[in-house]
Amino acid sequence: MTNPKSLSLIPQSRLLWKTLLLSVIAGFVSAPALAEGEIQFLVISGDLTERQRQEVKGMLARVGDSLTDISAVKRGLEISDWIATTDVTYRWPDELLLTVTPEKPIAYWNDQAFINDHGKIFSSDYIQGGNLPQLYGQDESVGAVMRYYHEVSRALFSSGQRVKTLQVNERGSVEFELSGGWQVLLGNVEIGQRLQRAFTVMSRLEDMSEKQSVTRLDARYSDGVAINGPILTRDVLFSENKNTNASN
C-alpha cells in the first residue's frame, strides 16, 4: 500500500484544480472515472527532504499538460542540478510514479560547488556543509583531479588517514594534504612512482616515532624524497625509544 505521506493530488490545470473525493476501502484507493491521460495521483519516492519534494512538485507544475509524457517529465526534472536521476512510470489511467535520486557529493570543488563520485560538478542548496575533502583544479581537468584523488585514497586505505585537500594546478602538478597533517608534493610526471616513494618515507618516519616535526614531503625527484625539516638523529632516537633495535 502506498505510504499516505508520499501521496499527493496534482490535477492538471485544465481540470481547474477541482477537489477530488478519495475513498480508502479495503487497502486500495478509488476515485471517479477519468478521461484517458488525466493525471490525478502523484507518488514521489526517494531520499528527499520536504523542501526537495515541494520543488519537485513545482517543476511538475511547469511541465503542464505533458505529465503523461515520461520523457518530458524526466527532462523537466533532471534539468535541476541537484537531481542525479529520475525514474518515471505512468500507471494507467491516472497515476504518475516518480523515484528521484539526489546528487551525493564526495568532495567540495574549488570552494564553490560539489563533485560526485563520477566527476560531475554540481550545486545544491540542500547539502549542509560537512567534513568533505577539498578538491581544486580547472573545470576542464576535473577528470585528472578525480583520478589522482582516487589513487591517493586507495593508497591510504589501511592507514587510517584520508585526503583533506588535493590540488592539480594549470601545469598539471599535483599536491595534497592528509588528515594527519602530512603535505606531499608530487609534480606532474611519474605520479604513481612518486606517490609510492612518498608513502614509504612517511611510513618509516611514523615508525621512527616522529612527532609531526616533519609534515612536508617533496617527492618531485627521480629517485628520492626531500623533507622540509630536521629529523631525529640516531643517538636521539636511541635515547627516546625503549626498543633501540626498533629505533635503528
N, C-alpha and C positions, 0 to 999 in steps of 0.2 A: 504493500500500500504506500502511496506517495506521502512523504513527510508533509503534514499540513503547513509547516513553517516555510516550505520551499515552493508552495503552490500559490500562484498569483493569477489574477484575472486581468488580461490586457485585451479588451475588444478593440477591433480596428476602428479607425476614425470614421469610416462610412457608417458604422453602427451607432454613431453619436454617443459612444460610451454609455449605452443604456445598462441599467442594472440587471444582472442575471441572478436568478434564484438557484442556489446549489442545494442539492439534497444528497446527503450521505446515507446510503441504505445498504446494510449488509456488506460493508467493506468496499464499496465502489462508488464512484462519483457519477451522477447522471445530470444531464442538462437538456433543455428543449432542443428539438431537432433544428439543425442549422443548415444553411446553404453550403455547398461544397466550396472549400477554400477559405472559410471564415475561421481564423484562429481565435479561440476563446480561452484556452488554457495554456499557461506557460509554466514550465518546470525548469528551474535553474539549479544545477548541482555543481559541486566543485569546492575547493578550499578557498572560499571567498568571505570577506567581511561584509557587513550590511551595506557599507558605503559602496563597495565594489558591485554588489547586487543592484543597487539603485542606479549606478552608472550603466550597467548592462541593460537595464530596462529603458533608460533614457536613449541609449544607442538603438535599441529595437524600435522605439517610437519614431526615430528618424528614418528607419527603413521603410516605414509606412505600409502600403498595401502589398508589399513583396515578402511578407513573412512566410509564405508557403514556398518561396524560392530559397532552397537550402544554401545555394552558392552565394546569393545576395546577402543572406543573414550572416554567413561565415565571413564574407568580405567586410561587411559593416562592423563586425565585432573585432576582427583581427587587425584592423587598421589602428586600433588603440595600442600604444607602445607597451603597456603593462600586461597585455594578454599574450600568452605564448601560443596556445592552440584553443580551438573551439570545435567541439563535435556537435553537429546539429542533426536532429531527427524530427521529421514531420510525421506525426501519427494521425492518420485519417480518422475522423473527419475534421478535428478542430483543436488538436493538441501539438504544441511545439516543445521539444525536449532539448535542453542545452546543457553541455558539460564544458565548463570554462576552466582552463588551466592558466593561472597567472605565472608570469616570469619569476624564476628563482635566481637571485644573484649569488655568485660565488665570490665576488670582489667588487670594490669600488673602481671606477675607471676615471682617471685624471681629476679626481675630487669633484666631479660634476655629474656623473652618471653611474650606472651599474653595468656589470658584464655577466652573462650567464656562462654555463659550462661549455657551450658551443661557440663561444666567442662573439655572441651578439651583444652589442652595446644598446642599452635601453634606459629610459627614465620611468620613474614611478613615484607617485605621491603616497603610495600605500605601504612603502617599505620603511620601517623605522631604522635609524642608524644602529649598527651593531658592530661586533668585533670581526669585521671582514678585512681581508688583505687589501692593500692599496696597490693597484697596478697603474703604470704610467707608460705612455707611448703615443705615437701618432696614430690616428684612427686607421690609416691605411696599413699600419704594421700590427694591427691587433692580433692577427694570426700568429706572428712570430712571438709576441708577448705571451700569448696563451701557451704556445709550445714550450717556451722556457719556463713558464710558471709551473706547468705540469711536470717538466723534467726535474726541477728543483724539488717539488713536492714529493715526487717518487723517491728521490734520494734521501729525503727526510723521514720516510715512512716509519722507521723504527727508532728514531732519535728522540721523540717527544717534543720536538720543536716544529714550528710552522713558519711559512713565509709571512713576514709582516709587510714588507714593501718590495716591489720588483719594478725596475725601470729599464726600458730599451730606448736609448736616445736616437736622434736622427741619423747617426752614423752606424747604428746597429749594435752599439756597445751595451753590454748587459751588466747590471749590478743589482744586488738585493740585500735586504736586511732580514734577519731571523728574529723570532720572538725571544730567543735567548740573548740577543744583543750583538750577535756576530754580523759584521758587514763584509760583503765579498764583492770584489771587482773581477769580472771575467773577460772584459774586452769584447771583440766582435768576431773572433776566429777560434776554432778548436774548442768550442764551448763545452762539449761533453768531457774532454780530457781535462780541461782546466777546472771544471766543477769537481771532478773526481779527486784531483790533487788537493783542492781547497778543503774538501771534506775530510780527506786523510789527515791533513795538518791540523784541522780543527779538532778531530777526534783525539789525536795524540796530545794536543795541548790540554784538552779536558782531562785526559787520563793522567797528565802530569800535575793535576790539581791547580791549574792556572785559575786565579780568582778574578777573571774578567779584566786583568790588566791589559790584555790583548783583545781587541774586538774587531780590528780591521785586517782583512787578508786580501792582498793584491795578487791575483793569480794570472795576471796578464804577461806571463813569461812562458817561454817554450819548454822549460824544464824545472821550474821551481815556483815557490810562493813567497812573497815578501810579507813581513809582519810589521804592523805600524808602531810597535813599541818594544821595549826590552822584555825578555823572558827570564825566568829564574835560572841562575847558574846551577851547575851540577852540585856544588857544595851547599848552596841554599836549599836545593831540593832534598838532599840527604838530611839536612837538619830539620826540615819542616814535615817530613813524612816518616812515619814509624817503619814502614816497609821500604828499606833502602833499595832492595833489588827491584821493586816495582818502580821506584823513582828513576833508577838508572835506565 
